[in-house]
Amino acid sequence: MTHLTGRTAALLAALLVGLAPLQAPLHAQEAGRGEGGRRGPERPAAESREGRKLPADAVTQQSVTLPDGKHLDFTATAGSLPLVDESGKLQAEIAYIAYTRPAEAGQERPVTFALNGGPGAASAYLNIGAIGPWRLPADGPSISPSQSVALVPNDGTWLDFTDLVFIDPVGTGYSRAADGDGKSYWNVESDSSVLAAAIARYLRTNDRMASPKFFVGESYGGFRGPLIAAKLQEDIGVGLSGMVLLSPVLDFAWLQQPRANPWGHVLRLPSFAAAALERSGRGPTPDLMRDAESYATGPYLADLLKGPNDAQAVARLTERVAALTGLDPTLVRQQAGRLSTGTVQREADRAAGRVASAYDTGVTGWDPDPTAPHSGFDDPLLTALQAPLTSAMIDLYTKRLNWRVPNLRYELLNGAVNRSWGWNSGRSAPEALGQLRSVLALDGTMRVLVTHGYTDLVTPYFASKLLIDQIPSYGERPRLSLAVYPGGHMFYSRPDSRAAFKRDAAALFSAALKAREAAGGQAAR
């Protein structure tokens, strides 16, 4: 059992054991707007909304026609989950959006809980970027903050094979602490505990305890996944059938290396090479990446360990690294083959005065000061996407889902959360790999898919690949797999990668559900 203390323990006790009167959510009964919007079903009024600042839940009937002609009718709920302490006093309101469809006769429909990362990011990226029923187009070589925020039907939505619940942690989206100070929630331990409790709250309120349950988390949300799965298993009594960890950090120690430590250079070199292949129009592909991967863990690492004073090692590094990355050999020699992310971002298209995104080197923007020896610039993807994503989410809430929050700011990416985050790790960097091992070992039917984009320099795919290689298969067939797609941190913005991601996720769901059914049949015998 995970040991909980203080405020988190009180919240969990009240939420899960029922020591305090939990308030049922209110449901708006106004007609939905947008494509297929219809009046939602009437729901009973809640007993009390004392202290609540977020409005009553809005339930609307929606429909969407996908580009392939497939038509989906579904119920959309925009609202919040109240968390209270043992005395019944409101502690926090967790905002969420749920998309659900009727189950087929005799079958429980899966439900998937989706979280983004940061820490400090709302779930909008997964919702209207990756797997929700609507999508904000954000593909192409550049992003404009003033682009249209009109949503289109999402050909990559998972709604045809699972219900979806997008959750915003405290301090993100419209989620808030009742006292206005969310800092007690902004650490690894409290965050995972409260989010596990919110998931359990949703399951209980909506009679979904018997449904197959899945989790998808992006970036730090992927780091959250194993921690939440363990807390659901051990502290709450809920088992996940599967997880999809999208562009995750599994062990922060691997990515927070000082420059003198060669390991960080090893992990990023394949992504630098993938960026060069994409610029050349040749890839990346698994076959083409094998050379960079083999070199990174072999001769590259060996020469890095010899140090920058070994002239022959530096000469070998210069030749191979320049060839792999497409960068000027003189520059590579000046850095002794130890390229930084910032160098690759700026130098890849220096002649044109453009800089690449660390989240996807295929997305570029203008260098604000191209003649400066060192340039500070906003990320052409993450920063540029903030305005259209924020506006699109507010428009989705108000016009299509009929949930209006006029007095609170919508926080897509809250820097205060990120700056104040407590890592609870003592002298060691935080990691989720140990919990991932534990949940896989404990549950022989769970399936986990880890996904990355080749040209992501923030959470390089090669780190996850090497870490996954250290985990046992826990059975005849490995239940933990890795898929890497063209694109970066948010590879799902690219049509082909989005389609491949959906196929791989659907395959994981199918395998997990079959394993679940087989285990149930064995138990019945």
N, C-alpha and C positions, 0 to 999 in steps of 0.2 A: 504493500500500500504506500502511496505517496503521502508524505506527512505534510499537512496543511496547518497553517497557523493564522491567527488574527482575522482580518476582515474577509479574506478569501474563504476561510473555513466557515465563517458565519453565513456568508452568501450561499455556499454550497449546501450547508445544512438546511437553510430555509428553503432553498429552491428544490432540493431533491427529496428531503425527508418529509417536508410538509409541516415544519414547525411554525411557519408563519402563513397567514392567509394570502395565497398568491392570487393576483387579479387576472381574470380572463380578459383577453384583448377585446376591445370594441371593434366593430366592423362598420365602415361607412356603407350606405346603401344607395349612393348616387350612381348614376349611369357612368360606365367607363367611357373613355374617349379614345380616339385613334382607331386604327384598323381593327374592325370586328368588336369594338367596345360595346358591351351590353350590361344591363343592370345586374349586380351581384346578388347572391342569396341573402335573405335577411338573417341576422344573427342576434342573439340576446344581448342586452346591454350589460356592461361589466358592473360589478358591485361597487367599485370605487376607482377614481382616477386621481387620488390625492397625490400631489407632487409631480404629476406627469406634465411634461412640456410638449412631448410629441403627440400629434393628433391621433384620434381613433384609427384603427386599422381600416384600410380601404380594400374591398374585395370586388373585383370586376371580372367579367367574362371576356376573354380576348380570343383572337384567331390570327393566324399568320399563314401565308402561302409562301413556301420556300421556292428558291429559284428552279428546283427540279420539278415543281408542280405539286409537291406534297403539301397537304393542308393539315394544320394542327389547330384544334380547338383546345383552349386551356383556361384555367382560373389563375388570375394574378392577384397576389395579396401583398400590399405594401403596408408595413406597420412596424411595431416594436415589441420586444420581449422584455417585460419588467423584471428586474432582479431586486429582491428585498432581503432585509436581514431578519434575524430571529424574532424581532418585535413587529415585523410587518412593515417597517419603514423602507421606503423606496431608496435603493442605492444607485441604480443605473438603469438606463433604457437602451437596449440593444436593437438598433434598426435592422430590418431585413426586408428582402423582396423574395417571395416564393412564387414559382410557376409550377402548377400541378395539373395532371390530366387524370381522367378516370382510369381505374385499373381494369384489366380484362377479367372476365368471369373466372373466379377461383384462384386468382393470382394477386399477390401483393406487389404493387409497383415500387421499384427502387426509389430512394430519395437520396440526393447528393447535396452535401453542404459545401459551399464554396467560400474561400477566404483569400484575400490578397495579402501582401506583405508590408514592406517598408523597413521596420515597423512604422506605422502611421498611414498606411494606404487603405482606402476604401475598396470594396469589392467590385467597383465599376469596371475595372480592367477585364475581369473574367466575365462580368455580366454582359456588357455591351461591346466587348472586344472579342471574346472567345466563344462562349458556350450558351449564352442566353438566346431567347427567340429573336431578338433584334440586335443589329450590329452597327456601330459607327465606323464607316469606311476610313481606314487609316493606313492603307498600303501606299506604295510608291516610294520614290527616292527621297522625298522631303515631306515634312508636316508643317502646315500653316496654323498658327493659333486662331486665325480668323476664319478657318474653313467652315463649311456648312455643318450643322449639328443634327441634320436629319438622319434618322435611323432607317436602316433597310432590313428586310428579312434576312436572318442569318443562316446561310447554308451550312455552317458548322455547328449549329445548336445541338445540344445533347437531349433536348426535351422530348425527342421521339423515343428515347429509351430509358429516361430517368426523370423524375421530378427534380427541381432545382431550387435550392434555398441559398441565397446570397446574404452573408452576414457581415456587418461592419463592426469591428471592435470599438471599444470606448475611445472617443477622440477622433474617429474617422466617420465619413459620411455624416449622418445625423445622430449617431450614437453618442450618448453623453452620460457623465456621472451626475447624479442628482444634485450634489453640492457644487457642481461646476468645476471641481478639481479632480481630474482623472489620473493623477500621477500614481496613486496606489495601484492602478490597473496596468501601469506601463512598465512591466517587467516580465521576464520569461515565465516565471512560475505562476503569477496571478493571471496573466493573459491566457495561458493555456487552460488553467482551471476554470476561469469564468466563461471562456468560449465553449469548453466541454459542457458546462452547466447550461449555457444558452441552447446548445444543440439538444440536450436532454429535455429542456423546457419545451422546445418546439415539438419534439417527438411526443411528449405526454399531452400537450395541449391539443394536438391534431390527431391523436390516436394512431401514431405511426410507429409504435414500439415494435410491431411485428414485421415492419417493412425491411427489406434489405437496405443497408445503410452504407453510403460511400462518402468519401471526402476528396475534394480537389483543392489544392493550395498552390499559389504562385509565389515564387521568390521566398521571402520570409514566411509567407503562408505555407510553402512547401516544408520549411523548417518546422513550422507549427504542427504539421500533420502527424508525425510519429508521437509527439508529446501529447496531443489531444487524443489520439487513438489509445495511448496507454492509460490516460486518465479516464476515458470512457470505459475501458475494460476493467480497470482496477477499482476506481473510486465510485463509479456510477452504475456499472453493470450493463453496459451497452457495448456490443461488438460491431466493428466495421467489417463489411465484406471485402472492401477494397479501398485503395487510395491511389490518386494520381498526383504526383508531386512535380509541379511545372517550374522549370528553371530554379530549383531549390539550392540552398546552401545546406549541406548535410553536416559539415564540420567547419566552423569559422576559423579554426586554427590553420586549416589548409590555405585559406585565402587571405589571411592577415599576416603574411610573412614580411619581415624587413628585407630591404633590397639585398643585403649581404647573404640572405638565405636563398639558395638556388631553387627551392621547391616551387615558389610562386611563379618563377619564369617557366619552369617545366609545364605547369598546369595551363598557362595562357598561350604558349607557343602554338599549339594546334589551332586555337581560335584565330590567332594572327594569320596563320597560314590559310585558314578557311576564308578570311576576309580577302586575301590576295587572290585566291582562286575565284571568288565571286566577282571581283573587279575585272578579272581576265575573261569572265564568261565561261569558265570551264567547270564550275562546280559551286560548292563542295559536294562530294559524294563520299560514301564510306570507303570505296576503293582508293580514291585520291587522298583521303585523309590518313590512310594507314602509314604512309611514308612519314608524315609529320609526327604521328603518334609514336612510331617506333624510334624515330630519331630523338624525340623529346625525352623518352625514358632511357635511352641508350647513350649514344655518343654525345648528345647535347648535355645531359646531366654530368657525364664523366668530365667533359671539358669545363663546365661551370665550376666543378669542384676543384679544378686545378688553379682557379683564381685568375684575376685579370693581369697578373704579372707574368704569366706564362705566354710568351709571344706566339708560340706555335699553336697553343689552344685557342687563343684569340683569333688567329688567322683562320683556323678551321671553323670557328663559330661564325666569323664574319661571312665566309663564303656560303655556308649552308643557310644561315638565318636570313641573309639578304636574298638568297634564291627563294626561300620559302615565303617570305613576307612581301617580296617585291619592292623593298625599300632600298635606298641608296647605300651601297656598301660602306661608304665613308661614314655615314651616320651610324650604321651598325657597329663599325669598328670603334667609333668614339664611345659607344656605350658598352663595348666589350661583349656584344651579343646578348646583353641583358636589357631588352627593350621594355619600356614602361607602357602602360595602357595609354597615357596621355600622349606619348610620342607617336604611337600608331594612329591615334585619333587625328592628330594634326598633320602628320607627315604623309599619310596615305594619298591625300589630294591637295598637297600644299601648293602645287603649281597653279591650281585653279582658285586658290584662296578659300577652300572649303574644309570643314572639319567634320569628322564622322562621330556618330553616337557611340558611346560606350555600350549601350544596350543593344545596338544593332549597327554594325559598321556599314551596312548597306543604306542607311539613312544619313544624309549629310545636311549641313547648313553652312551659311557664310561665316567665315572667321571674322569676328568684329574688329580685329587689329592684326591683319596678316603680316605686317612688317615687324611686329614686336618679337623679340627673341623668345619670350614666353607669353603665351596668350591664355587669358581666362575667358571661357565661353560657356554659355548655357548648353545643356545637352540638346541636340537637335531633335531627339525623339521624346525623351521623358518630359523635358520642360515644355516643348512645343505642344505636346499632347494634353497638357494640363487644362488649358482653357476650353478646347472643344469637348473633352470628356466631362468636365464639370458642368458646362452648359447643357450638354446632351442629357446628363443624369437628372438635372433639375427639371428639364423639359419632359423627360420620361415620367418622373414622379407626378408632376402637376397635370399635364395634359392627357397622358395615356393611362396612368394608374390612379389618377384622381386623389393623390395624397399630397396635401399642401402643407409645407412647414415654413411659414413666412417669417418667423422670428428667430430662426437659427441658421447659421451659416453651414453650407454643405462643405465638408472637408474631404476633398479627393486625396490629397497627400499632405498630411499635417506634419510640418517640420518640428513643431514643439514636441510631438510624441517621439519622433526619432531622436531628437537631441536629449530628451529626458529618460530614454529607455534604460532600465536596469537589467543587466545581463545575468545576475544570480550565478555567476560561474567561478567566483573565488579567483584562484590563480590560473585556472585553465579556461581556455576559450570555450564558449558554448558549442555543444554538438547535439545532433539528433540521431546520429547513427546508432548509438547504443539502444535507444528506445525503438528504433526501426528493427534492429535485431530481435529485441524482446517481443514486440507485437507479432512479428512473423513466426518466431519460435513457439509462441503461446497458442496461436491460432493457425492450424494447419491448412485452413481453406482460404485464408486471406491472400489477395493478390495486390501487388504494388507495381505501378508503372511510373518511372522517372523519365521526364522529357526535358529536352534542351534544344536550343538553337545553336547552330555551328558558330555564328558570328556574334555571339554574346560575350563581351569582355568583362562583364560584371560578375556573373556566375558561370564561369567557363565549363563547358560540358565535360572536359577531360577530368576535372576533379571528381565529378560524380562517377564517371566511368571507372576510375581507379579505385574509388571507395567501394563501389558495388562489387568489384572483383574480389574484395576481401571478405564478402559476406557468404556464408555457406548457402547451399541451395535449399536446405530444409525439406528434402524430399527428392523423389526421382526427377521431377521437373522443376526447374527454378521458378519460384513464384514472384521474384523480383526481376524486372527487366528495364532496359534503357532504350529509349528511342530518341534519335537526334534528327532534326529537320533543318532545311535551309531557313535562314532568318536568325533573329537574335533572341533577346530575353522575352519578347512578345512575338514569337515566330508566327503565332496564329493570325497576324495581320496579313500574311501572305496566303493567297487562295490555296495553292497546292499543299502548303504545310498545314493549313487549317483542315483541309480535307483528310490528310494523312493522320493528323492528330485525332480527328473524330473516329476514323476507322480503328485506330489502335485503342482508343478509350472504349469503344463499343465492344471490341474483342476482349478487353480486360473484364468488362461488366459481364459478358456472356460466360467467360471462364469462371469468374467468381460465383455467379449464380448457379452454374452447373455443379461446382464443388460444394456449394451450400446445400443444394438439393440432394446430392449424393450423401453428404454427411447426415442430413436429416433422415434419409432412407435407412442408413446403417443404424442410426439411433433408434428408429422405430422397430427394427428387427431385434 
